[in-house]
């Protein structure tokens, strides 16, 4: 199972609002760019993590998770599956509450390590797809 609905809801609504987006650069053609924008619209602070350390959507970028000088709640992983495990381990070491592997990012062993460390884990899903599915239960005042 790559992330049940309760886990997805908990990560999106209860675990905190600071999301490190690993693989996020200023390239608008990449999926991470649009997903980060969707997270911002949902009220999350995004932290771009990319070797170029570019600022994206008005937020300062960092070259690695270890360089972020404040706590991160969720680490959203947009790197290929071969690199994702190392990012997940870094997220655990850095004190994140959850790790989210994007659509197409699958590493079962890494997911087990994350869960074994007591963190929430979602794999092969996209928060930009899941957010609208939360529906009215998140914001009773929305009329969409």
Secondary structure by P-SEA (a helix, b strand, c coil): ccccaaaaaaaacccccbbbbcccccccccaaaaaaaaaaaaccccccccccccccccbbbbcccccccccccbbbbcccccaaaaaaaaaaaacccbbbbccccccaaaaaaaaaabbbbbccccaaaaaaaccccccccccc
